[in-house]
């Protein structure tokens, strides 16, 4: 079986490619020109240059493949060009799925996001039955992922054999860019987190997410969504784990939401608008933190046998990888993460 993986230069896609190779699959990676492939090391895989916005390159990349893992996305809480986020995540998804349909692939796994799962704001955990509309989320990334999943579901209704997976908040090594979650860890290690917001996330080992993709290909039902997650945690609990691993003292006080939002607007104006750099406090990230994002991920565990590796190990591997690869510049910790 030969599978095409999009997004192999990214966090989830890179870990997925590694796991596919480890399990003995033939892997072809769709790579944009200029992508950093250093983290893929000496993996035995084929690379093919292409772009989600170039339909001809997608058909060439799919030639001879029986399966597709579409994990590529522009994952960011801030962008100089929001339209590029929509183009990549929505139009790019439609392009690759159309190309897969033309090639008659046996099965497609599309990497969506927990962002498309609704929550009621109360004590009920979010699950795959709950939907949110683009008008109820903040930022181009979240809106685009909702729209892209709607494209995938529409194409399933038209006969495409596509399974949807919704990773929650993956943590682990090889977060090259890094993702917003990786930035949270590196900011912590670099002493840039001075306070804590009252919020919560569902955290999962990225290696479990990679295995979950493969299990979705093997066992998942077409047209179904599967939350790939593990442990519901508060941000305070996450910082307590990072403190133990890194030896760096966690912030001891909470910052009010209104103050965090105000700081976000100021930072986004100065860093983003004036300096043209990615802001440390993106407004859409602060707005997202207002609601606790806790989920019931039992469907993937029951139907796919999704592993549930303790997240402490994922944080430890992430800390070690960031330290070993030059992402930590003001590390005052020791801890047991090395």
N, C-alpha and C positions, 0 to 999 in steps of 0.2 A: 504494500500500500504506500503510495506517495501522497503526501499532504503538503499543500501550500500554506505557509504561515505568513500572514501580514503582521507588521508591527514587531518583527523579531529583533529590531534594534532597540525596542522599548523594554519596560519592566516586566509586564505580564507576558508579552510575546516572546521575550528573550528567555524567560524561565520556562515557558511552554516549549520552545524549540529544544532547549536542553533536555527536558523530560521526554519529549518524543524521541530524540536520538538515543537517550538512555534506554528507552523501552524497545528500541530496535526498528523504529519506523524510518522510512525514507522521507527526508525533510527538504523542501525547497522554500527558501525565504525570499519574499518580495522585499527588496531594499531600495529606498530612494537614494539617488546620487548624493554622495557626501555623508551618508550615515556613518556613525561611529560603530564599528563592529568589533572593537577590541574585547568587549566583555563576553563575546561568543567564543573567544579563545580558539582552541583547535577542534571545535566541534565538527563532526563529519556530516556536513550538510551542504546543499547546493544553494547558491545565491543567484538571484536574477534581478537585474535593475528594472524598476518600474515605478509607477505613481498611481495612486487611487484616482486621480483626475485624468489619467491617460487610459482610455478604455482599451486601446489596442495593446498596450503593454500588459494589461490584466489578462487578456485572452491568451497572450503568449505565455505568461507565467503559469496559467492553469493547464496548459497543454500537457497531457500525460498524467495529470493528477486525478485521484479518485475522491479526495476529501479536501475541504478548505476550513482553516481556522482563521477567521477574520478578527484579529485582535488589535489592528492598527486604529489609532485615534489621536487626535490632538487634545491631550489632557492637560488643561491649564485653567486656573481660576482668573487669569488676566491675560489679555492679548492686545498688542498694538493694532491688530487687524482681526476683529471678531468675525468678519465675513469668512476669513480663511478657516476658522473653527467650524463654521456651518458647512462650508464647501467640503472640507476633509471628512467630517464626521457623518454628514447626511448624504451629500451627493456622492462622496467616495464609497460609502456603504452601498448605495443603490447601484453604482457602477460595478463593484466587485461581485455583488449578488446576481446582477444581470448576466455578467460574464460566466459565472458559475452555472447559471441556468442553461446558457447556450451550450456549455461543455457537458451537461448531463451528469454532474457530480453525484456521487452516492449520498453524501451527507455533508452538511455545512454547520459549523458551530460559530455563532456570532457572539462576540464579547460585548455585552451591553454594560450596564452599571447599576449599582444600588440607587443611583440618583433618580431612576425612573420608577422606583417603588414608592408607593404612597405610605404615609404614616398618619395616624389620626390625631397626633399631638397629645394623646393620653397614655394610658398604661398598656394599650394593645400593641403588640409587636407587629412590625410591618412584615408582609409576606407576598408571595408571587401573585396573589389575587388582587392586590391593591395597586391602583394606578394613580399617577399624578399627571396633570396637564402642564404644558410648557409655561403657561401663565402663572403657575404657582411655584416656580423655582427661579433662582437668581443666577445670572451669568450665561454666557454663550455656550460653555461646555455642557452644563446640565440640560439646557433647552435642546441643544443639538443631539444629545444622546437619547432624549425622549423621542425626538423626531426620527432619528435613525432606527430606533427599535420599532416604531410604527411602520417604517419602510420594510423591515425584516418580516414583521407579522403579516403585512399585506402580501408580500411575495410568497410567504408560506401558504396563504389562502389561495394563491394562484398556482400552487403546486410545487413550490420549492421545498426540498427536504432540509429545513433549517431549524436548529435547536438554539435557544437563547440562554446564555449564562450571564448572571448578574453578580460579579465580584463585589464584595463589600469594601473593606479597607485592607488591602494586602500589605504585608510587611516582610522584608527579607533582603537578601543580597541582590546585586546587579541592578540597582535602581540608578541608572547612569545619569539621567538628566538633571536632578531627580524629579520624581512626581511630587505633587503637593504633600503627600504623606511622608515621603522621604525628606522633603524640606523641613517638615516638623521635627524629624529626628535629628537632622544636621543642625538646625537652629538650636535645638536643645544641647547638642554636644559642643556647639560653638558659643554657648553662654548667652544666646539671644532671646531666651524665653524667660521673662521676668514675672509673669503672672499666668494664672490659669483661668480659662473660661468654663462656666458650668455647662458642659455639653457631654455628649456620649456618642460612641461609634461602635460598629461591629468590626472586630479585627480578625484577620485570618492570615496564616502563613502563606506566602506567595507560592511556595512549592506545592501546597495543597490545592491552590487555585489552578496551577498548571495541571496537576493530576485530575482535578475536577473537569477541566476542558476535555481531556482525553476520555474520561468516564462518560461525559455528555455525548461524545461522538459514538461511544460503544453502546450506551444504554439509554440515552436520552430520547424522549418522544418529540417528534417534529412538532413545531408550533408551541412547545412548552417553554416556560421560563424556569430557571433554577438559580436561586440565590446561593452563591458560593461564599459562605462565611463561616464563622466559628463563634467567637466569644464577644458578648455585649459588655462594653467597658465604658467607664467615665474617663474623661481626659485626665483627671487626677490619678486614676488607677494606672493609666498608661505612663504618666510621669513617674509614678512610684517604681514601676518596673525599670524605666530608663535610669533612674537614680541608682538602683541596686546594681545594674549592669555596668554603668559608666563610672560610678563614684562621684558624679556631679550632683550637687544638691538641687532638688526640685523646688520650684517656686512654692511659697507657703501661703500665698493669698490669691483670692479671686479678683478678676477685673470685671466691673459691671458691663453688661452688654452694650449699653449706650456709649460708654467710654471707649470700648473696643471698636465700635462702629465708627465713632468720630476719628479715632486714630487711623482706621483703615482709609477713610476718605482723604485725610491729610497725607498719609503715606502714598496712596495711589496717585495723588496729584503730584507730589514732589518726585517720587521715584519713577512713576509711570509716565506722566504727562511731561514733566520738565526734564528728567534725566533719561527717559526712554529705557528704563530698566524694569525688570520684573519686581513689583513691590513686595516687601516682606509681609504686608498685611493686606491682601486683596479683599476688597469690599465684599465680593460674592462669597468668599470663604467665611467671613465673619457672619454674614447673613445666614449662611447654611448652618453655622454652629448654634443658631438660636433654638433649633429643634434637635432633640436627642434622636439619633438615627440607629435605633436598635431593631433587630430583625429576628424572625423565626426562620432558621435555615434548615429545618428538619427535612424538607422535601428532597433536597439534594443528598442528604445523608441516607434517607430511606430508599430512594429510587436509584441513586447513582453509586452508593457506598462512598460518598465524599469523605475523605479522611479529616480528622479533627485533631491535628497536632497541636500541643500546647503552644500558645502564642509567645510565651517567654523565650523559647528557643529562637523564634523568628526575629524577635527584637534583638537578641544577642548576636545573631548572624548579621543582621543589618548594621548594628553598631560596629562590629568587627570589620565588615566590608567597607563602610564609609571611612573608618579610621585608616585602614590599609591602603585606600585608594585616593587619599589626599583631599577628602571633603571636610576634614576637621582641622581648623587652623588655630583654634584657641582652646584646645582641650586641656582642662585642668584636672581631669579625672584619672582614676586608675581602674578601679573596679575589677570585675571578673569577665569583662567583655573581650579582653585581648587573649 
